[in-house]
Amino acid sequence: MNHYILTYHLSSDYLERRPAWRAEHLALAWRAVDSGELLLGGALDDPVDTAMLLFAGDGPAAAEAFALADPYVREGLVERWTVRRWNTVVGEAAASPVPA
């Protein structure tokens, strides 16, 4: 199991346009949580220009599939997105724990 960070770079009008697509986006996110793929997700604050979602899996496919299915991406609230492996080494859920 590895961790992957899906990073969204949000449009300048994200907050104004979000309400139209938020229910569909959150339903997609909670389905990903229920399947065990999505661990955490949310937008960074002040300014709200980036969102990050933490996925767990053998590869980046779940995170990539999420972005491709997300109405925020489809409707242009997300200007661009990336998926990167996060080498977690500390904490109970670390993928590759390294003791002190």
Secondary structure, DSSP 8 states (H G I E B T S, - for coil): -EEEEEEEEE-TTHHHHGGGTHHHHHHHHHHHHHTT-EEEEEE--SS--EEEEEEEESSTHHHHHHHHH-HHHHTTSEEEEEEEEE---SSTT-SS----
